[in-house]
Amino acid sequence: MTRILPIDGDSLEMAKSIIDGGGAVAFPTETVYGLGANAFSTSAVDNIFRIKGRPNDNPLIVHVTEDFDLFKLVDYVPEYAKVLAKKFLPGPLTMVYPSKGKVSPSVSCGLDTLAVRIPSHIGAQKFLKAMGVPIAAPSANISKHVSPTSAEHVFYDLNGKIDLILDGGCCQGGIESTVLDCTGEYPVILRSGLVTREMIEEVTGRCGVYAYKEGAPARSPGMKYKHYSPKCKTSLFAPDKIKEAVKEYDGAIAEGIKALIMCDGKTAQSLRRDFGGRELKLIILGNTPEEMAANLYAKLREAELTADYLITIAPDNRDGVMAGVMNRLSKACR
């Protein structure tokens, strides 16, 4: 059975023994829990893919300590990336650079770039410092399932598949880091997250957003495949399709299907006002973009345990952090 332990000297010693032996350890970050292994060891990195059932063309992120010398792993860091790092790191920002090829080739799945992140979570930094090597880590869940934001979520997915989960409490950010391509003249977002395009543009003046085309190689985690999906039927309705969503809910209930509607606080108020005579079972994501990001994965996991069908009404706000929330919702419900 997988053990869940608080982060202390004993558990970190156990973790180091596992990492040194080519195994994997789940650890907290400020975004989601990661499943980490020695980034220099191909067998250890390949083991992550096996544990998760992750496609081997879906690249990983390397996690390092805040005092790590980046040039041990990458060839070049543009000036704008240095400024962004000073502003946002440690924190929920992953930056992609030209790779020196020092880590296992399995990390980048054949790409000549490397994604590097410096998490701000105290427990993550303690773990990374104790391990003494860069740690390659995707989210600590079964591939395509909802990402974990608590040790219990990791246990639900990976019990018996790994030896140790380091418990650092519930993740405060809630969605994965922003992934930023820093190999060109200006930064380009490969995956939206808590560090937003608007925040980046305030520093650099320009920031692009990459549009993935079907069949192209995945340049970032979370790009190519269905992700973040609960183990129940799902559908996603636009914010102006509330009546259609309620009709879908009514049809499911009439057929004896346990259904839920998930929405933001504003939409929940509309539903209660316009359908006040009805009993609608709701899961409320939150009222602010930050609340919705922090709550998203926990609410998706709550839904799969209590319903057979999750009907989601998308928030009407798509700016800032909500770009990341909508990225996850669209993949979870497609």
C-alpha positions as a Markdown table, in Angstrom:
| # | Residue | x | y | z |
|---|---|---|---|---|
| 1 | Met | 0.0 | 0.0 | 0.0 |
| 2 | Thr | 1.1 | 3.5 | -0.8 |
| 3 | Arg | 2.1 | 5.5 | 2.3 |
| 4 | Ile | 1.0 | 9.2 | 2.8 |
| 5 | Leu | 3.5 | 11.0 | 5.1 |
| 6 | Pro | 4.1 | 14.6 | 6.2 |
| 7 | Ile | 7.2 | 16.2 | 4.8 |
| 8 | Asp | 9.9 | 15.9 | 7.4 |
| 9 | Gly | 13.4 | 14.5 | 7.7 |
| 10 | Asp | 12.3 | 10.9 | 7.8 |
| 11 | Ser | 9.9 | 11.1 | 4.9 |
| 12 | Leu | 12.5 | 13.0 | 2.8 |
| 13 | Glu | 15.1 | 10.3 | 3.6 |
| 14 | Met | 12.7 | 7.7 | 2.4 |
| 15 | Ala | 11.9 | 9.7 | -0.7 |
| 16 | Lys | 15.6 | 10.1 | -1.6 |
| 17 | Ser | 16.1 | 6.3 | -1.3 |
| 18 | Ile | 13.2 | 5.8 | -3.7 |
| 19 | Ile | 14.5 | 8.4 | -6.2 |
| 20 | Asp | 18.0 | 7.1 | -6.0 |
| 21 | Gly | 16.7 | 3.7 | -6.7 |
| 22 | Gly | 14.9 | 4.8 | -9.8 |
| 23 | Gly | 11.5 | 5.0 | -8.3 |
| 24 | Ala | 8.8 | 7.7 | -8.3 |
| 25 | Val | 7.5 | 9.9 | -5.4 |
| 26 | Ala | 4.4 | 12.1 | -5.4 |
| 27 | Phe | 5.0 | 15.6 | -4.0 |
| 28 | Pro | 3.0 | 18.8 | -3.6 |
| 29 | Thr | 3.4 | 22.0 | -5.5 |
| 30 | Glu | 1.4 | 25.3 | -5.4 |
| 31 | Thr | -0.5 | 24.1 | -8.5 |
| 32 | Val | -1.1 | 20.3 | -8.4 |
| 33 | Tyr | 0.7 | 17.3 | -7.0 |
| 34 | Gly | 3.5 | 16.0 | -9.2 |
| 35 | Leu | 4.9 | 12.5 | -9.7 |
| 36 | Gly | 8.6 | 12.9 | -9.6 |
| 37 | Ala | 11.6 | 10.9 | -10.7 |
| 38 | Asn | 15.3 | 11.5 | -11.4 |
| 39 | Ala | 15.4 | 13.5 | -14.7 |
| 40 | Phe | 18.9 | 12.1 | -15.6 |
| 41 | Ser | 17.7 | 8.5 | -15.5 |
| 42 | Thr | 15.8 | 7.2 | -18.6 |
| 43 | Ser | 14.6 | 4.1 | -16.8 |
| 44 | Ala | 13.2 | 6.3 | -13.9 |
| 45 | Val | 11.5 | 8.7 | -16.3 |
| 46 | Asp | 10.1 | 5.9 | -18.4 |
| 47 | Asn | 8.7 | 4.4 | -15.2 |
| 48 | Ile | 6.6 | 7.6 | -14.7 |
| 49 | Phe | 5.0 | 7.0 | -18.1 |
| 50 | Arg | 4.2 | 3.4 | -17.2 |
| 51 | Ile | 2.7 | 4.3 | -13.8 |
| 52 | Lys | 0.4 | 6.9 | -15.3 |
| 53 | Gly | -0.3 | 5.1 | -18.6 |
| 54 | Arg | 0.9 | 8.4 | -20.2 |
| 55 | Pro | 1.5 | 8.5 | -24.0 |
| 56 | Asn | 5.3 | 8.6 | -24.6 |
| 57 | Asp | 5.0 | 11.6 | -26.9 |
| 58 | Asn | 3.7 | 13.9 | -24.1 |
| 59 | Pro | 6.7 | 15.8 | -22.7 |
| 60 | Leu | 7.4 | 16.3 | -19.0 |
| 61 | Ile | 8.5 | 19.3 | -17.0 |
| 62 | Val | 11.8 | 19.3 | -15.0 |
| 63 | His | 11.5 | 20.8 | -11.5 |
| 64 | Val | 14.5 | 22.4 | -9.8 |
| 65 | Thr | 15.4 | 24.4 | -6.7 |
| 66 | Glu | 15.3 | 28.1 | -6.7 |
| 67 | Asp | 19.2 | 28.3 | -6.5 |
| 68 | Phe | 19.7 | 25.8 | -9.3 |
| 69 | Asp | 22.1 | 26.8 | -12.1 |
| 70 | Leu | 19.9 | 26.7 | -15.2 |
| 71 | Phe | 22.8 | 26.6 | -17.6 |
| 72 | Lys | 23.6 | 23.1 | -16.4 |
| 73 | Leu | 20.5 | 22.0 | -18.4 |
| 74 | Val | 19.8 | 24.6 | -21.1 |
| 75 | Asp | 21.9 | 26.3 | -23.8 |
| 76 | Tyr | 20.4 | 29.8 | -23.9 |
| 77 | Val | 18.2 | 32.1 | -21.8 |
| 78 | Pro | 17.0 | 35.2 | -23.5 |
| 79 | Glu | 16.9 | 38.5 | -21.7 |
| 80 | Tyr | 13.1 | 38.7 | -21.5 |
| 81 | Ala | 13.1 | 35.3 | -19.8 |
| 82 | Lys | 15.5 | 36.5 | -17.2 |
| 83 | Val | 13.2 | 39.4 | -16.4 |
| 84 | Leu | 10.2 | 37.1 | -16.3 |
| 85 | Ala | 12.0 | 34.7 | -14.0 |
| 86 | Lys | 12.9 | 37.6 | -11.6 |
| 87 | Lys | 9.2 | 38.7 | -11.6 |
| 88 | Phe | 7.4 | 35.3 | -11.3 |
| 89 | Leu | 9.8 | 32.7 | -10.0 |
| 90 | Pro | 9.6 | 30.7 | -7.9 |
| 91 | Gly | 6.0 | 30.3 | -8.9 |
| 92 | Pro | 3.5 | 28.7 | -11.3 |
| 93 | Leu | 5.4 | 29.4 | -14.5 |
| 94 | Thr | 7.2 | 26.8 | -16.6 |
| 95 | Met | 9.7 | 28.2 | -19.2 |
| 96 | Val | 10.9 | 26.3 | -22.2 |
| 97 | Tyr | 14.5 | 26.7 | -23.4 |
| 98 | Pro | 16.9 | 25.1 | -25.9 |
| 99 | Ser | 18.1 | 22.0 | -24.2 |
| 100 | Lys | 21.7 | 20.9 | -23.7 |
| 101 | Gly | 20.6 | 17.3 | -23.8 |
| 102 | Lys | 21.8 | 16.6 | -20.3 |
| 103 | Val | 18.6 | 15.0 | -18.9 |
| 104 | Ser | 17.0 | 11.8 | -20.2 |
| 105 | Pro | 15.7 | 12.2 | -23.8 |
| 106 | Ser | 12.5 | 10.6 | -22.5 |
| 107 | Val | 11.7 | 13.9 | -20.6 |
| 108 | Ser | 11.3 | 16.0 | -23.8 |
| 109 | Cys | 10.0 | 13.1 | -26.0 |
| 110 | Gly | 12.5 | 13.8 | -28.7 |
| 111 | Leu | 12.2 | 17.6 | -28.7 |
| 112 | Asp | 15.4 | 19.7 | -28.6 |
| 113 | Thr | 13.9 | 21.9 | -25.9 |
| 114 | Leu | 13.4 | 21.5 | -22.1 |
| 115 | Ala | 10.6 | 22.8 | -19.9 |
| 116 | Val | 11.9 | 23.9 | -16.5 |
| 117 | Arg | 9.9 | 25.0 | -13.5 |
| 118 | Ile | 10.8 | 26.3 | -10.0 |
| 119 | Pro | 7.8 | 25.7 | -7.7 |
| 120 | Ser | 7.2 | 28.1 | -4.8 |
| 121 | His | 5.6 | 25.5 | -2.5 |
| 122 | Ile | 7.8 | 25.1 | 0.6 |
| 123 | Gly | 7.3 | 21.4 | 0.6 |
| 124 | Ala | 8.3 | 21.1 | -3.0 |
| 125 | Gln | 11.5 | 23.1 | -2.4 |
| 126 | Lys | 12.4 | 20.9 | 0.6 |
| 127 | Phe | 11.8 | 17.8 | -1.5 |
| 128 | Leu | 13.9 | 19.1 | -4.4 |
| 129 | Lys | 16.8 | 20.1 | -2.2 |
| 130 | Ala | 16.8 | 16.8 | -0.4 |
| 131 | Met | 16.8 | 14.8 | -3.7 |
| 132 | Gly | 19.8 | 16.7 | -5.1 |
| 133 | Val | 18.9 | 16.2 | -8.7 |
| 134 | Pro | 16.5 | 17.8 | -11.2 |
| 135 | Ile | 13.1 | 16.0 | -10.9 |
| 136 | Ala | 11.0 | 15.3 | -14.0 |
| 137 | Ala | 7.3 | 15.3 | -13.0 |
| 138 | Pro | 3.9 | 15.3 | -14.6 |
| 139 | Ser | 0.8 | 15.5 | -12.5 |
| 140 | Ala | 0.4 | 12.6 | -10.0 |
| 141 | Asn | -2.7 | 11.0 | -11.5 |
| 142 | Ile | -3.7 | 8.3 | -14.0 |
| 143 | Ser | -3.3 | 9.8 | -17.5 |
| 144 | Lys | -6.3 | 11.7 | -18.7 |
| 145 | His | -8.0 | 11.7 | -15.3 |
| 146 | Val | -8.6 | 14.8 | -13.2 |
| 147 | Ser | -5.3 | 16.3 | -11.8 |
| 148 | Pro | -4.8 | 15.9 | -8.1 |
| 149 | Thr | -4.7 | 18.8 | -5.7 |
| 150 | Ser | -4.5 | 16.8 | -2.5 |
| 151 | Ala | -2.6 | 13.8 | -1.2 |
| 152 | Glu | -5.9 | 11.9 | -1.1 |
| 153 | His | -6.5 | 12.6 | -4.8 |
| 154 | Val | -3.1 | 11.0 | -5.5 |
| 155 | Phe | -3.9 | 8.0 | -3.3 |
| 156 | Tyr | -7.2 | 7.5 | -5.1 |
| 157 | Asp | -5.4 | 7.2 | -8.5 |
| 158 | Leu | -2.0 | 5.7 | -7.6 |
| 159 | Asn | -2.5 | 3.5 | -4.4 |
| 160 | Gly | -0.3 | 0.4 | -5.0 |
| 161 | Lys | 1.5 | 2.0 | -7.9 |
| 162 | Ile | 4.0 | 4.1 | -6.0 |
| 163 | Asp | 5.5 | 3.8 | -2.5 |
| 164 | Leu | 5.2 | 7.3 | -1.1 |
| 165 | Ile | 3.1 | 10.4 | -1.3 |
| 166 | Leu | 4.5 | 13.5 | 0.5 |
| 167 | Asp | 1.6 | 15.3 | 2.0 |
| 168 | Gly | 1.9 | 19.1 | 1.7 |
| 169 | Gly | -1.8 | 19.9 | 2.1 |
| 170 | Cys | -4.2 | 21.1 | -0.5 |
| 171 | Cys | -2.7 | 23.0 | -3.5 |
| 172 | Gln | -3.7 | 26.6 | -3.5 |
| 173 | Gly | -3.3 | 27.4 | -7.2 |
| 174 | Gly | -5.4 | 24.5 | -8.4 |
| 175 | Ile | -4.5 | 24.4 | -12.1 |
| 176 | Glu | -1.2 | 23.5 | -13.7 |
| 177 | Ser | 1.6 | 26.1 | -14.4 |
| 178 | Thr | 1.6 | 28.3 | -17.4 |
| 179 | Val | 4.0 | 26.9 | -20.0 |
| 180 | Leu | 5.9 | 29.6 | -21.8 |
| 181 | Asp | 8.1 | 29.0 | -24.9 |
| 182 | Cys | 11.2 | 31.1 | -24.5 |
| 183 | Thr | 13.1 | 30.0 | -27.6 |
| 184 | Gly | 12.0 | 32.8 | -29.9 |
| 185 | Glu | 12.2 | 36.6 | -30.1 |
| 186 | Tyr | 9.3 | 37.0 | -27.7 |
| 187 | Pro | 7.5 | 34.6 | -25.3 |
| 188 | Val | 4.6 | 32.4 | -26.5 |
| 189 | Ile | 2.2 | 30.6 | -24.2 |
| 190 | Leu | 1.9 | 26.9 | -24.9 |
| 191 | Arg | -0.4 | 26.2 | -21.9 |
| 192 | Ser | -2.4 | 28.8 | -20.0 |
| 193 | Gly | -2.3 | 29.0 | -16.3 |
| 194 | Leu | -2.1 | 31.3 | -13.3 |
| 195 | Val | 0.6 | 33.5 | -14.8 |
| 196 | Thr | -1.6 | 35.1 | -17.5 |
| 197 | Arg | -0.9 | 36.6 | -20.9 |
| 198 | Glu | -1.7 | 40.0 | -19.5 |
| 199 | Met | 0.8 | 39.6 | -16.7 |
| 200 | Ile | 3.5 | 38.5 | -19.1 |
| 201 | Glu | 2.8 | 41.4 | -21.5 |
| 202 | Glu | 3.2 | 43.9 | -18.6 |
| 203 | Val | 6.8 | 42.7 | -18.3 |
| 204 | Thr | 7.8 | 41.9 | -21.9 |
| 205 | Gly | 5.4 | 44.1 | -24.0 |
| 206 | Arg | 4.5 | 41.2 | -26.2 |
| 207 | Cys | 3.3 | 37.6 | -25.7 |
| 208 | Gly | 1.9 | 35.2 | -28.2 |
| 209 | Val | -0.4 | 32.2 | -27.7 |
| 210 | Tyr | 0.3 | 29.0 | -29.5 |
| 211 | Ala | -2.6 | 27.3 | -31.3 |
| 212 | Tyr | -2.1 | 23.5 | -31.4 |
| 213 | Lys | -2.9 | 21.9 | -34.8 |
| 214 | Glu | -4.1 | 18.3 | -34.8 |
| 215 | Gly | -1.3 | 15.9 | -35.7 |
| 216 | Ala | 1.6 | 18.2 | -34.7 |
| 217 | Pro | 4.0 | 17.1 | -32.0 |
| 218 | Ala | 3.1 | 18.2 | -28.5 |
| 219 | Arg | 5.4 | 21.0 | -27.5 |
| 220 | Ser | 4.0 | 21.1 | -24.0 |
| 221 | Pro | 2.1 | 18.9 | -21.5 |
| 222 | Gly | -1.6 | 19.2 | -21.7 |
| 223 | Met | -1.7 | 20.0 | -25.3 |
| 224 | Lys | -2.4 | 17.0 | -27.4 |
| 225 | Tyr | -4.7 | 14.6 | -25.6 |
| 226 | Lys | -7.9 | 14.6 | -23.6 |
| 227 | His | -7.1 | 15.6 | -20.0 |
| 228 | Tyr | -8.5 | 16.4 | -16.6 |
| 229 | Ser | -11.6 | 14.2 | -17.2 |
| 230 | Pro | -13.8 | 12.9 | -14.4 |
| 231 | Lys | -15.1 | 9.3 | -14.6 |
| 232 | Cys | -18.6 | 10.2 | -15.5 |
| 233 | Lys | -20.3 | 11.5 | -18.6 |
| 234 | Thr | -19.8 | 15.2 | -19.2 |
| 235 | Ser | -21.0 | 18.0 | -21.4 |
| 236 | Leu | -20.1 | 21.6 | -21.7 |
| 237 | Phe | -22.6 | 24.4 | -22.5 |
| 238 | Ala | -21.7 | 28.0 | -23.4 |
| 239 | Pro | -22.7 | 30.7 | -20.9 |
| 240 | Asp | -25.6 | 31.8 | -23.1 |
| 241 | Lys | -27.0 | 28.3 | -23.3 |
| 242 | Ile | -28.4 | 28.0 | -19.7 |
| 243 | Lys | -31.9 | 26.9 | -20.8 |
| 244 | Glu | -30.4 | 24.2 | -23.0 |
| 245 | Ala | -28.2 | 23.0 | -20.1 |
| 246 | Val | -31.3 | 22.8 | -17.8 |
| 247 | Lys | -33.2 | 20.9 | -20.5 |
| 248 | Glu | -30.3 | 18.4 | -20.8 |
| 249 | Tyr | -30.4 | 18.1 | -17.0 |
| 250 | Asp | -34.1 | 17.5 | -16.9 |
| 251 | Gly | -33.9 | 14.9 | -19.6 |
| 252 | Ala | -31.2 | 13.0 | -17.6 |
| 253 | Ile | -33.2 | 13.1 | -14.4 |
| 254 | Ala | -36.3 | 11.9 | -16.2 |
| 255 | Glu | -34.3 | 8.9 | -17.4 |
| 256 | Gly | -33.2 | 8.1 | -13.8 |
| 257 | Ile | -29.7 | 9.3 | -14.4 |
| 258 | Lys | -27.9 | 11.0 | -11.4 |
| 259 | Ala | -27.0 | 14.4 | -12.9 |
| 260 | Leu | -25.3 | 17.6 | -11.6 |
| 261 | Ile | -24.9 | 21.1 | -13.0 |
| 262 | Met | -21.5 | 22.7 | -12.4 |
| 263 | Cys | -21.2 | 26.5 | -12.8 |
| 264 | Asp | -19.8 | 29.6 | -11.3 |
| 265 | Gly | -21.5 | 31.6 | -8.5 |
| 266 | Lys | -23.0 | 34.1 | -11.0 |
| 267 | Thr | -24.7 | 31.4 | -13.1 |
| 268 | Ala | -25.9 | 29.7 | -9.9 |
| 269 | Gln | -27.7 | 32.8 | -8.9 |
| 270 | Ser | -29.4 | 33.0 | -12.4 |
| 271 | Leu | -30.4 | 29.4 | -12.1 |
| 272 | Arg | -31.9 | 29.9 | -8.7 |
| 273 | Arg | -33.7 | 33.0 | -9.8 |
| 274 | Asp | -35.0 | 31.8 | -13.2 |
| 275 | Phe | -35.7 | 28.2 | -12.1 |
| 276 | Gly | -36.4 | 28.9 | -8.4 |
| 277 | Gly | -39.4 | 26.5 | -8.3 |
| 278 | Arg | -37.2 | 23.6 | -9.2 |
| 279 | Glu | -34.7 | 21.6 | -7.3 |
| 280 | Leu | -31.5 | 21.7 | -9.3 |
| 281 | Lys | -28.4 | 19.9 | -7.9 |
| 282 | Leu | -25.5 | 22.3 | -8.3 |
| 283 | Ile | -21.8 | 22.2 | -7.8 |
| 284 | Ile | -20.5 | 25.8 | -7.6 |
| 285 | Leu | -16.9 | 26.4 | -8.8 |
| 286 | Gly | -16.6 | 29.8 | -7.1 |
| 287 | Asn | -17.1 | 33.5 | -7.6 |
| 288 | Thr | -13.7 | 34.8 | -8.7 |
| 289 | Pro | -11.2 | 33.4 | -11.3 |
| 290 | Glu | -8.8 | 32.5 | -8.5 |
| 291 | Glu | -11.5 | 30.6 | -6.6 |
| 292 | Met | -12.6 | 28.7 | -9.8 |
| 293 | Ala | -9.0 | 27.8 | -10.6 |
| 294 | Ala | -8.3 | 26.6 | -7.0 |
| 295 | Asn | -11.6 | 24.6 | -6.8 |
| 296 | Leu | -11.8 | 23.2 | -10.4 |
| 297 | Tyr | -10.2 | 19.8 | -10.0 |
| 298 | Ala | -11.6 | 19.1 | -6.5 |
| 299 | Lys | -15.1 | 19.9 | -7.8 |
| 300 | Leu | -14.6 | 17.6 | -10.9 |
| 301 | Arg | -13.5 | 14.8 | -8.5 |
| 302 | Glu | -16.5 | 15.5 | -6.3 |
| 303 | Ala | -18.8 | 15.2 | -9.3 |
| 304 | Glu | -17.5 | 11.9 | -10.4 |
| 305 | Leu | -18.2 | 10.4 | -7.0 |
| 306 | Thr | -21.7 | 11.7 | -6.7 |
| 307 | Ala | -23.1 | 11.8 | -10.3 |
| 308 | Asp | -23.3 | 9.8 | -13.5 |
| 309 | Tyr | -23.6 | 12.9 | -15.6 |
| 310 | Leu | -21.9 | 16.3 | -15.1 |
| 311 | Ile | -23.4 | 19.1 | -17.1 |
| 312 | Thr | -21.1 | 22.2 | -17.0 |
| 313 | Ile | -22.1 | 25.7 | -17.9 |
| 314 | Ala | -19.0 | 27.7 | -18.8 |
| 315 | Pro | -18.3 | 31.0 | -17.1 |
| 316 | Asp | -18.6 | 34.0 | -19.4 |
| 317 | Asn | -15.3 | 35.4 | -18.3 |
| 318 | Arg | -12.4 | 34.2 | -20.6 |
| 319 | Asp | -9.7 | 36.7 | -19.6 |
| 320 | Gly | -6.6 | 36.3 | -17.4 |
| 321 | Val | -6.7 | 33.2 | -15.2 |
| 322 | Met | -10.0 | 32.2 | -16.8 |
| 323 | Ala | -8.2 | 31.3 | -20.0 |
| 324 | Gly | -6.5 | 28.5 | -18.0 |
| 325 | Val | -9.7 | 27.4 | -16.3 |
| 326 | Met | -11.5 | 27.3 | -19.7 |
| 327 | Asn | -8.6 | 25.4 | -21.2 |
| 328 | Arg | -9.0 | 22.7 | -18.6 |
| 329 | Leu | -12.8 | 22.6 | -18.8 |
| 330 | Ser | -12.9 | 22.3 | -22.5 |
| 331 | Lys | -10.5 | 19.3 | -22.3 |
| 332 | Ala | -12.2 | 17.7 | -19.4 |
| 333 | Cys | -15.6 | 17.8 | -21.0 |
| 334 | Arg | -14.8 | 17.1 | -24.7 |
